[in-house]
Amino acid sequence: MESNFTLKFLILHLFNIKFIKLLMKKLVIFFFLIFLCQFNIYGQKKLLYDVDTLNYRSRSGSFTMDSLDYYHTSQTTLNSGGSVFHPFGRFQQCYTSFFSLLDNSFLPEQRIKVKYTVLPHLGFIYSTGSAGIQYMHTDFQHLLNKNTLLNFNYEINALGQALRNGDFKNTAIDFLILYNSLKIKNNFIFRYKQHKMSLNNGLFDTTLVNTQAYALQEVITENANSVQKKANAFNQFSYNFKRDSNYFIGITTQNEWNIRHREFKETGDINSFYSAIYIDSFETRDQYQLASISNAIGLKFENIKGIQTEILLKHTYWDLQNLSRHHDTTEWYLLGDISFNKRNFFFNANIEFNVAGALGQKKFFQELEWKRPNWKIKTAYLFQQNYLLPEQRFYFSNNFSWDKNTFSIQTHQQLFIQSEINKQKWLLIANCSWNQLLNKYFFDGVTFSNDTLNQLNFLSLSLKSSYKFSFFGVQPYLGFNYFPQNFAYAPMLDSRVRLFFNKKMFKSKKLDFLLGVDLSYITSHQLFDYQRSLGIYTLRNSNGKSNEYIGLDFFMGFELNVFRFYFKVEKIDYLWSERNQWVVSKIPIAPMLFRLGLTWDFFN
């Protein structure tokens, strides 16, 4: 429904302390009265990760030298944002993650992992290289007192003009503070991300890609760019009615605020790029912003035997502002969670069920894990039904416009099984994932529709191992993806292997030296298109495919106490590969790149 509501009114009142206190008091009373008439189960397990304890041996990025560069380097690509599968360019082994890219330009958030340390810790990572590569990460953890823990992360990732008008700069900030006492638990998390991207939409003339340097290639557009911003604040408060550390019986509340903003600009002969013009044929400034506020209240029970149950009722209000047009909705959910964790056995199940505002939306997730000294097995099952995102229902821009009053509900099922065997020098991990999508909406070049791919089933299998003998190590990976013929957008075979030499040098054994290579082979698969105006990956109408791909990287590094240094040559295969090996339609593989990096950890 339409509304004249604007965020100005909200922002003005958020800074009024008296208004906040009065509003919170009324909300607590209101939610609690409603809650007495409702019953279900909900939990916080998916909102907050388990605590990861740091000690003086811990290192930012990774604990072992052989995975030093995995944390902050990747299979660098020249498409928008740096990678097809992740805006920060970290290569993903789970190809099902790309479905979020087919929905909108904002990827799901990865919640900050809580890190506990008695001593204050500052971790620093920096790398630079050819083609304007820049990466910087810093994290800080501090136990302020016996009840209060502080975590802070700051990260920047950038690529210069490796391909004309194709640079990007990504910035991320994560802040977390936890308070835990006998009566009160409070968790506060704040996240901010910004992605600035120049959008060239690929090569204009692909016949010259094998004869000219990338810097000389003409691109489709040299005057298009976008800025994406995301902010999220989440707070969970729990009050224990009992003064007993063995039991927690009390009230819990959750309050969350989200805002997503995207702005796209383009100049030039826009008529030649798009089939429709709604505002201006020479200059584009598209913009939309989605803001939401959620509040939940309920009861929580937890005992020393590892049983935890939570029951909440949640209210959500969202407002979509798109070039001064507004759409808003109020939604109510019943939420629940139950978990059991004891010794080698863990079980968790949670449910989310809409009761007003988005009837039919629901989510059920269940996971089970059994651990023994040298092996563990984990299973998970997801069943989710949801409607189109607000910007997929209503949207108006210079070149695209739609207003959907009716649409089908989308269904996603996933079954995941993982088995792990971990010996002293040998590791083996086997994964199996089955996914089914029903009535999934995809962008068809004009609007979002589900009239062609009504049902998709696909299966992914992978084997990952690590073995070290004396000073030599090998880490192979094999991934098999079985997609239907009309949706082969992931390689059937994804294989990689890391071979390395790792030894502590000299008499003192204080210098840890590393030398190795990464080899990869990926089979041919269908290509995505990238719609720069909307910022999403789309399905190609033609049968365009990538070539099979062989990759080679070289790296070396050393560690001395808390200091690490590494050197890496990425994309050596560029010297012999066909340049028309596309990663996205008309976007070639990246050139050979050199990278220097260091990490430094400070414990007080």
N, C-alpha and C positions, 0 to 999 in steps of 0.2 A: 504494500500500500504506500501511497505517496504521503509525504510529511514535510512541513515547513521547518522541522527541527534542524537547528544548526549546532555545531560544536562550540560556538562562541559562548552560548549560555552555560554550557557545562564547564568549560575552561574557567570562566569567571567565578563560578561557584566552587570549583575545586580548591581555590586559594582562600576561601572563606572558612576559617577554622570552626566557627560556631555552626555554620551550615553543615559541615562535615560531621560534627559530633551529633547534631540533631538527626541528620539523615541516617547515620549508622545506628543510632539508638532505635529509630523507627523500623529500619530494615531488620535488625536482629529480632525485635518483637514480632514483626510481621512474618518473617520466615519461620520463626520458631512455632508460632501458632498454626501455620499451615502444615509444618512438619509433623505436628502431633496427629494430624489426620491422614498422613501418608506414610508408607513404609517401603523401603527398598534398601539395596546395598551398594556402596560406592567406596572407592579408596584412593589413596594418594600415591600408590606405588609407581604408577606411570608418570607421576609429576615430578618426583624426586628420586634421583639415583641413589644407590647405596654409596656409603662413604668409602673413598679410596685413601688408605693411610699412606702418607709419605714419610720417608726417612732419609738420612743423609746420603744413602746410595741412590735415591731416586733422581731421575734426570728428566728434564722437560722434553717432551716429544716421545721418548721411548726409554725403556729400561736396558735394552741390549744394543750393542754397536751395529749388529747386522740389520737392524730396522731403523737406523738413525735417520735416513733420508726419506723413509716412507711417510713420516708424520707431516712434513711440510714441503714435499715435492710430489710430482704427479706426472701423468701422461699429458703434458702441456698441449693444448689445442688452440687454434686461432679463432674459434667461434665466440660469440658474445658471452662474456662472463668467464671465459677460460676453459670451460669443460662442458660437454653435453650432459653429464650426469650430476654435476654439483657446481654451484656458483663459485666455490673456492678451489676448484680444480683438482680435488682429491679423487683419485680413480675409485670407482665403486665396483665391487664384485657382485652386487645384487642388482641385476638389470631391471627388476620390477620397480626400482625407485624412479625410473624415468617417467612413469605415469603421472607423477606430480607435475612434470614439465609440460604435459599435454593438457593440464587444467588451467594453470595461469603462470604468471612470471615469478611468483613468490613460492619458494620451496618450503617444505615443512621444517620446523625448527628442531635442532638437536639440543636437548636440554643440557645445561652445564652439569658436569660431573663433580660432585662434592669431593674435595680433597682435604684431608685432615692432617695436620702436623703440629706437634707441640712447639717446635722451633719455627719462627717466621721464615718463609721460603720465597725467594724471588727467582723465577726462571726466565731466561732470555734466549730467543732464537732469532737469528737474522741470516738471510741469504740474498745474494744479488748475482746477476749474470748478464749475458748478452740479450739483445732485443728488449732491453728495459725491464727485465725480470726483477721484481722486488718482493721480498716476503719478510715480515716482522711479526713476532709473537712474543708477548710477555704475560706471565701469570704470577699472581701473588696470593699466598695463603698465610693466614695468621690466626691463632687462637687468642682472641683479645682477652678473655678470661675463661674460667672453668666452664662457663655456660654459653659463650658466644664465639662463633667461628665466622671468619671473613674469607671469601674467595673473590678474586678479580682477574679477568682475562681481557687482553686487548690484542687485536690482530689486524694486520693490513696485508693485502695481497694485490699485486699490480703487474701488468704487462704493458710494455710500450708498443711502439708502432712496428711490430713484426710484420703485420699486413696493414696496409693503409687504412686509416680510420677504423681500426679494430682494437684500440687499447681499452683497458678497463682498470678500475680500482675498487676493491672491495674492503670495507671496514666493518669490524665487529667488536662489540663491547659486551661483556657479561659480568654482572655483579651479583653476588649472593651473600646473604648474611643469615646465619642460623642461631636461634636462641633456644636452649633446652634446659629446663629445670624440672623439679619434681612436680610442680603444678602447671607450668606453662610451657608450651612449645610454639615457636613462631618461626616460620621460614619465609624469607623475602627474596625474590629474584627479579632482576631487571636486565633486559636485553635490548640492544640496539644494533641494527645492521643497515648498511648503506651500500648500494651497488651503483657505480657510475660506469656506463658503457657507451662507447662509440660503436655505431652499428653500420657496417659496410654492406651487409647482406651478401657477401661473397664476391667472386670474380665476375667481371662483366664478360670477358672473353676467355673461356676455359681452354681454348686451343693453344694459348701461349704459355700455359703453366709450366711446361717442360723445357721451355727455351729462354725464359726470362726470370730474373730474380723477383722474389715476392715484392720487394720495394718498388719495382717498376710496373707492377701489374695494375691495370685499371679495375677499380671496384664498382659495384652497382650504384652505390651512393656514398658520397663523402660528406654529407651534411645531415646526418641523422644520429641522435643520441637519446639515451634515456637515463633517468635517475630513479632508483627504487629505495624506499626507506621503510623500515619496519621497527616498531617499538613495542615492547611487551613488559608489563609489570604484574607480578603475581605474588600474592601473600596468603599464607595458610596459618591460621591460629587455632590452637587446641588448648583447652583448659580441663585439667584433671580434677574430678570431684573428690578423689581419694588421695590421701597423702601416703601412697604406697608405691614404691618403685617397681614392685612385681606386677602391678595392675594399672591399667589406664582406662577409666570409665568417665567420659566427659563429653563436652560439646566441641565441635570443630567447625570452622568457617573457612571459606575460600573466596577470595576476591581477585578478579583479573581484569586487566585493561589491555586492549590490543588496538593498534592502528597500523594500516598498510597504505602506503602512498606511492603512486607511480606517475611520472610525467615523461611524455615522449615529445621530442621536437624534431622537425625535419623541414628543410627548405629545398627549392628547386622546382623542376617540372613534375609536380606530383601527379598530373594527369597521366603520365606515361607509366606510372608504377601501380596504380589502383584502378579498379573498375567503377568505383563510385566516389564522388566528391560531395560532402555535405556542408562544408564551411568555407574553405579557401583552397584554391588550386595552386598556390605558390608558397604557402607557409602553414605548418601544422604545429599545434600545441595541444596535444591530448592529455587529459589528466583525470584520475579518479582516486578516491580515498575511501577506505572501508574502516570504520571504527566500531568497536564493540566493548561492552561492559558486562561482566558476569559476576554474580554473587550466589554463593551456596552456603547452606547451613545444615548441620545434622549432628548425629551422635557417633562417637567413636569408642570401640572397645579393643583393648590389647592386653595380653597377659604374657607372663614370662615363658610359657610353654610354646610361644611362637604363633599363636592364633591372633589374627587382627581382622576386625570388621568395622566398616564405616557405612553410614546411612545418611544421604544428603538429598536435598531438593535444591535445584539450581534454576536461576532466572538469568536470561541473556537478552540484551537489547543490542541490535546492530543497526548502523546507519551507513548507507552507501551514497556518497556524494560524487557525482560525475558531471563535470562542467556545469555546476550550479543546479543540477537536478538531484533530487533526493528520493531514496527508497529506504524504508525502515521496517523492522519487524521485532516483535517481542516473542520470545520462546521460553518454554518451561520444560525442564527435564527431571526425571527421576534417575538417580545415579547410585551405583553401588559397587562394593568391592569386598571380597573375602580372601584371606591368604593364610597359609600355614607354612612355617619354616622351622624345621627341627632336624638337627644333625645333617644327614645326607639327603634330606627330602625337602623339596619346596613345591608349593602349589599356590596358584593365584588365579582368580577369576573376577572380572569386572564387567559391568553392564551399564549402558547409557540408553535411556528410552525417553523419547519426546512425548509429552502429554498435551502440549498446546503450542501453536505457532508454526510447527513443522511436523505435523502428524505423519507417522510412518518412518521417520528417521530413528534408527536404532544402531547400537554397536555392542557386540559381545566379544570379549577376548579372554582366552584361557591359556595358561602355560603351566608346564610341569617339568621339574628338573630333579634328576637323581644322580648324586655324586658318590664316587668311591675314591680311594687314594690315587689310582692311576687312570681312571676313566670317568666320564660322565655322559649322560644322555639327556637331551632336552627336546620337548615337543611344545608346539604352540598352535592355536587355532583362532582364526579371526572370522567373524561374520559381521558385515557392516552394510547398512542401507542408508543412503543419503541423497539429498536433492542437489541440484546445481548450485555452484557458488553464486553469491549475489551478483558479481560482475558478469557471470555467464547468463544470468536471467535478464538483466537490464544493462544496456551499454550504448553509449552514443559518443562518437568521435568523428574526426574529419573524414575518415574513409570507411567506417563500419558502424552499423546501427542495428540493434535488435531489442525487442521487448517481448519476452516470453511470459504469457499468462498461464499456460499449461505445460507441464513437462513430467516425464516419468521418473520414478525413483530408480537410482542406480544401486546395484548389489555387487559386493566384492567379498569373496571367500578366499581364505588362504590357510593352508596347512603346512607347517614347517617342522622338520625333524633334523636334529643335529646330534652326532655322536663324536666323542673326542677321547683319544687314547694319548696319555702323556707320560712318557718314560723320562729317564734322566737325560738322554741324548737324542730322543726320538719323539716326534709329535705327529699325530695324524688326526685330521678333522674332516668328517664327511657330512655334507648338507644335502637335504632334499626339500624342495619347496614346490607346492602346487598352488596355482592361482586360477580363479575363475571370475570373470567380469560379465555381468548381465546388464544390458541397457546402458552401457557406458557411453557418455557423450564425448564426441571429438569435434574439433573445429574443422569444418569442411571447406574453408575458404571464404565463406559468407557469414556463417553463424555456427553455433554449437548444435549438433544433431546426433541422433543415435539410430538412423534408419538403414545403416549398412552393416555395422559390426555389432549385432545385437548380443552375441555370445562369444566370449574368448576364453579358451582354456590353454594354459601353458605350464610346462614343467621345467624346473631347473635343478640340476645335480652338480655337485662340486666336491672335489677332493683337494685338500691342502695338507702338506706335510713339511716337516723340518727335521733334518738329521745332521749331526756334527760329529766328525771323526778327527781326533787330534786337533789340528789347526784349520781344517777344511770343513766347509758346510755347504749344504744344498737345501733349497726351499722350493719345491715344485708346486704348481697349482694347475688343476684341470677343471674347467667349467663347461657343462653341457646344457644347452637351452633348446627346448622343444616347443616351438611356436606353431600355430596354424599357418597354412600357406599364405593366407591373406593378411598376415600380420607378422612377418619375419623381420622385425626391427632390432633384433639382437643377434649376435653371431651364434651359430650352432655350437661352435667350439671356441673357447677362450682358454689358451694355455700360456703359462708363464713359468719361468724357473730362474732362481737367483743362485749363482755360484760365487762363493766368497772364501777368502783366506783371512783368518782372524787370530792374532797372537799378541800376547803381552811381551814387549821387547825389553832388552837390556837386563842387567843383573837385578835391578830394583823391581822389575816387573810393573812399573808404574805407568808406562806408555802402552796403551792398548791400540794396536794397529789393525786397520781393516782395508781390504782390497777385494773388489768383486765386479761382476757383470750381471745385468738383467737381460734375459732373452724372452721374447713373447711372440706368439703366433695367434692371429685372430682370423676366422673365416669370413667370407663375404656375407653381407647382410643389407637389408633395405635401409635407405637413408631417410632421415627426417628433413623437412623444410623448416626454416625459421621465419616466423612472421614478426618482423621488427616492430611494426606499429603496435601490436598487442603484447609482444614480449613472450610468446609461447612457441613451442615446437609443434609442428603440424605434420600430418601424414601426407606423403606425396601422392599425387594422382597418377604419376607415371611409375614405371618399374625400375627406377634408378637404384643402383646398388653400389656399395663400396667394393674395392678389390680386396682379396685376402691380404693380410698385413703381417709382416715380420719386423719386429722391433728389437733394438739393441741399445742399452745404456751401459756406461762405465762409471764406477765410483770408487773413491778411496777416502779414508779418514783416519783420525786418531783421537784418542781421549787421554788427557792428562789431568788427574784429579777431577775437578768439577768442570773443566774446559774441554770442549769438543770442537773439532774442525773437520770439514769434509769438502771434497771437490767432486763434481759430477759432470759428465758429458751426456746429455740427453739427445735422443733422436739421431744417433749415429747412422741409423738406417736411412736417413734422408739422403745420404751420399749415393745410394743405389736404388732407392724406391722410385716408383712412378709418382710424379707429383699430382696426378689426377686421382690419387688415393684420397677420397673425400671422407671427412668425419661428419659433416652435415652437407646438404646440397650446396655445391659451389664453394665450400670452405675446404681448402687443402690441408694436408698434414703440416705440422709445424716444422720449421727448419731445425738444423742441429743447433743446440743451445749449450752454453757453458754456465755452470753455477758454482759459486763459492758460498759456503755456509758455516756458521758457528753456533754453538749453544753454550750457555754459561749458567750455572746454578749457584745461588748464594743462600746459605743457611746461616742464620745468626745464632 
